């Protein structure tokens, strides 16, 4: 029942923001469209991300020390908290563990897996001759994860849940991922970390609005702008010159 509800949430989310049931999602474009202020910063290994929301604004923090594929899963996880978590409390998330003892984190991981890797979309990319258990070829794995921007670990977990692979198959396909991607002509970008301090959303506009309404001090405003590489004092001084 829980998974059915989460799949329903995914369908609602895709319909709400203009994606069909199998369409890959460009998460950076989506975050920009949703106007979610998103910071990609280096964090510790067990800190995947965090989200915060109030009546008007949403914020997301993502660990850029994780691979791009894992970051995409984390974004999906945090989107569950921002849009469907009825008992939302901001907290540090370590995504992809599917912890059944932590119901909300488990729900967020299930939501993220179906949002990132829709089952119907996966099935469309697997040749008929590979649909028997443990028969999926490496080339097919690469095609699916490259199509959907998924990490290998997330894809294998989803395939195992779909009963298409065994745990043994899963373990045997978690090595030399970047090398095999290059051998098959794919970029290894999906399996690598990304630069820090990538900012999405109307961060500067929001900071200015808060400052103009006297909701933050001038010092706090200057600190917020410096965080995205904008030195307001330097700009003002240059204009005066």
C-alpha positions as CSV (number, residue, x, y, z in Angstrom):
1,X,0.0,0.0,0.0
2,X,2.8,2.4,0.9
3,X,4.7,1.9,-2.4
4,X,1.5,2.2,-4.4
5,X,0.8,5.6,-2.7
6,X,4.4,6.7,-3.4
7,X,4.1,5.7,-7.1
8,X,0.9,7.8,-7.1
9,X,2.9,10.7,-5.7
10,X,5.4,10.3,-8.5
11,X,2.7,10.3,-11.1
12,X,1.2,13.4,-9.6
13,X,4.5,15.1,-9.5
14,X,5.3,14.3,-13.1
15,X,1.9,15.4,-14.3
16,X,2.0,18.5,-12.2
17,X,5.3,19.7,-13.8
18,X,4.7,18.5,-17.3
19,X,6.6,15.2,-17.5
20,X,5.1,12.0,-18.9
21,X,5.4,8.6,-17.2
22,X,8.7,7.6,-18.8
23,X,10.4,10.9,-19.6
24,X,13.9,11.5,-18.1
25,X,14.1,14.6,-15.8
26,X,16.8,17.1,-16.1
27,X,17.0,18.0,-12.4
28,X,19.0,21.2,-12.7
29,X,16.3,22.6,-15.1
30,X,13.6,21.3,-12.9
31,X,15.0,23.0,-9.8
32,X,15.3,26.3,-11.8
33,X,11.7,26.0,-12.9
34,X,10.5,25.3,-9.4
35,X,12.5,28.3,-8.1
36,X,14.2,26.1,-5.4
37,X,17.3,27.8,-4.1
38,X,19.8,25.0,-4.3
39,X,23.4,24.9,-3.0
40,X,25.8,22.2,-4.2
41,X,28.5,22.1,-1.6
42,X,31.1,19.6,-0.3
43,X,29.7,17.7,2.7
44,X,30.7,14.6,4.6
45,X,30.1,11.2,3.0
46,X,27.1,10.4,5.1
47,X,25.4,13.8,4.5
48,X,23.7,13.6,1.1
49,X,21.4,16.6,1.4
50,X,18.9,18.7,3.3
51,X,15.8,20.7,2.5
52,X,13.9,23.5,4.2
53,X,10.6,25.2,3.3
54,X,8.3,27.8,4.5
55,X,5.1,29.2,3.0
56,X,6.8,31.0,0.2
57,X,10.3,29.6,-0.3
58,X,12.1,26.2,-0.7
59,X,15.7,25.5,-0.1
60,X,17.9,22.5,-0.9
61,X,21.4,21.6,0.0
62,X,23.1,18.8,-2.0
63,X,26.5,17.2,-1.5
64,X,28.7,17.9,-4.5
65,X,31.3,15.5,-3.3
66,X,28.9,12.7,-4.3
67,X,28.7,11.7,-8.0
68,X,26.3,13.5,-10.3
69,X,24.1,10.4,-10.5
70,X,23.9,10.1,-6.7
71,X,23.1,13.9,-6.5
72,X,20.1,13.3,-8.8
73,X,18.8,10.7,-6.5
74,X,19.3,13.0,-3.5
75,X,17.4,15.8,-5.3
76,X,14.5,13.3,-5.9
77,X,14.6,12.4,-2.2
78,X,14.5,16.0,-1.1
79,X,11.6,16.8,-3.5
80,X,9.6,14.2,-1.6
81,X,10.2,16.1,1.7
82,X,9.4,19.4,0.1
83,X,6.2,18.4,-1.7
84,X,4.7,15.2,-0.1
85,X,6.1,14.8,3.4
86,X,3.2,15.6,5.7
87,X,5.4,15.7,8.9
88,X,8.3,17.6,7.4
89,X,11.1,18.6,9.7
90,X,14.4,19.8,8.2
91,X,17.1,17.2,8.9
92,X,20.4,15.8,7.5
93,X,19.6,13.1,5.0
94,X,21.8,10.1,3.9
95,X,20.0,9.0,0.9
96,X,19.7,5.6,-0.9
97,X,19.8,3.5,2.2
98,X,16.0,2.7,2.2
99,X,15.9,2.5,6.1
100,X,12.6,0.8,6.9
101,X,12.9,1.9,10.6
102,X,12.8,5.5,9.5
103,X,9.5,5.7,7.7
104,X,9.9,9.2,6.1
105,X,13.4,8.5,4.9
106,X,12.2,5.2,3.5
107,X,9.4,6.9,1.7
108,X,11.7,9.6,0.3
109,X,14.0,6.9,-1.1
110,X,11.2,5.0,-2.7
111,X,9.8,8.2,-4.2
112,X,13.3,9.2,-5.5
113,X,13.9,5.8,-7.1
114,X,10.6,5.9,-9.0
115,X,10.9,9.5,-10.0
116,X,14.5,9.0,-11.2
117,X,14.0,5.5,-12.7
118,X,10.4,4.9,-13.8
119,X,9.7,1.2,-14.2
120,X,7.9,1.6,-17.6
121,X,10.8,3.6,-18.9
122,X,13.3,1.0,-17.8
123,X,11.3,-1.8,-19.4
124,X,11.2,0.1,-22.7
125,X,15.0,0.2,-22.8
126,X,15.6,-3.5,-22.0
127,X,15.6,-5.8,-25.1
128,X,13.2,-8.7,-25.0
129,X,16.0,-11.3,-24.9
130,X,17.4,-9.7,-21.7
131,X,14.2,-9.7,-19.7
132,X,14.9,-13.1,-18.0
133,X,16.5,-12.7,-14.6
134,X,20.1,-11.7,-14.5
135,X,20.3,-11.5,-18.3
136,X,20.7,-7.7,-18.6
137,X,23.9,-6.8,-20.5
138,X,26.3,-4.1,-19.4
139,X,25.5,-2.1,-22.5
140,X,21.8,-2.0,-21.5
141,X,22.7,-0.9,-17.9
142,X,24.8,1.9,-19.3
143,X,22.1,3.0,-21.7
144,X,19.5,3.1,-18.9
145,X,21.6,5.0,-16.4
146,X,22.8,7.5,-19.0
147,X,19.3,8.1,-20.2
148,X,17.9,8.8,-16.7
149,X,21.0,10.3,-15.1
150,X,21.2,7.6,-12.5
151,X,24.0,6.1,-10.5
152,X,24.8,2.4,-11.1
153,X,23.8,1.7,-7.5
154,X,20.4,3.3,-7.8
155,X,19.7,1.5,-11.0
156,X,20.7,-1.9,-9.7
157,X,18.6,-1.4,-6.6
158,X,15.6,-0.6,-8.8
159,X,16.2,-3.6,-11.1
160,X,16.4,-5.8,-8.0
161,X,13.1,-4.5,-6.7
162,X,11.6,-5.2,-10.2
163,X,12.9,-8.8,-9.8
164,X,15.0,-8.5,-12.9
165,X,18.3,-9.2,-11.2
166,X,19.6,-11.0,-8.1
167,X,21.7,-9.7,-5.3
168,X,24.7,-11.5,-6.7
169,X,24.2,-9.8,-10.1
170,X,24.0,-6.5,-8.3
171,X,27.3,-7.0,-6.5
172,X,29.1,-8.1,-9.6
173,X,28.2,-4.9,-11.5
174,X,29.3,-2.2,-9.0
175,X,32.9,-2.1,-10.1
176,X,34.9,-0.3,-12.9
177,X,31.8,1.7,-13.8
178,X,33.6,4.8,-15.2
179,X,36.0,2.6,-17.2
180,X,33.2,0.6,-18.8
181,X,31.3,3.8,-19.6
182,X,34.3,5.2,-21.5
183,X,34.8,1.9,-23.3
184,X,31.2,2.0,-24.5
185,X,31.6,5.6,-25.7
186,X,29.8,7.4,-22.9
187,X,31.1,10.4,-20.9
188,X,32.1,9.6,-17.3
189,X,30.6,12.8,-16.0
190,X,27.6,11.0,-14.5
191,X,30.0,9.0,-12.2
192,X,32.0,12.0,-11.0
193,X,31.7,14.7,-8.5
194,X,30.8,18.3,-9.5
195,X,32.1,21.8,-8.7
196,X,30.9,23.4,-5.5
197,X,28.7,26.5,-5.0
198,X,26.5,25.9,-8.0
199,X,23.5,28.1,-7.3
200,X,20.0,27.6,-8.8
201,X,16.9,29.6,-8.1
202,X,16.5,33.4,-7.6
203,X,19.0,33.5,-4.8
204,X,20.1,37.1,-5.4
205,X,16.6,38.3,-5.8
206,X,15.5,36.7,-2.6
207,X,18.5,38.1,-0.7
208,X,17.7,41.6,-2.0
209,X,14.0,41.3,-1.1
210,X,14.8,40.2,2.5
211,X,17.3,43.1,2.9
212,X,14.8,45.6,1.5
213,X,12.1,44.5,3.9
214,X,14.6,44.7,6.8
215,X,14.2,41.0,7.5
216,X,18.0,40.6,7.4
217,X,20.8,43.0,8.3
218,X,23.1,44.6,5.8
219,X,26.0,42.4,7.1
220,X,23.9,39.3,6.6
221,X,22.9,40.4,3.1
222,X,26.5,41.0,2.1
223,X,27.5,37.5,3.5
224,X,24.7,35.9,1.5
225,X,25.8,37.6,-1.7
226,X,29.5,36.7,-1.1
227,X,28.4,33.0,-0.7
228,X,27.6,33.1,-4.5
229,X,30.7,35.1,-5.4
230,X,29.1,38.5,-5.6
231,X,31.0,41.3,-3.7
232,X,28.4,44.0,-3.4
233,X,30.8,46.5,-2.0
234,X,33.2,46.0,-4.9
235,X,30.4,46.6,-7.4
236,X,29.3,49.8,-5.6
237,X,32.9,51.1,-5.5
238,X,33.4,50.4,-9.2
239,X,30.2,52.2,-10.1
240,X,31.4,55.2,-8.0
241,X,34.7,55.3,-9.9
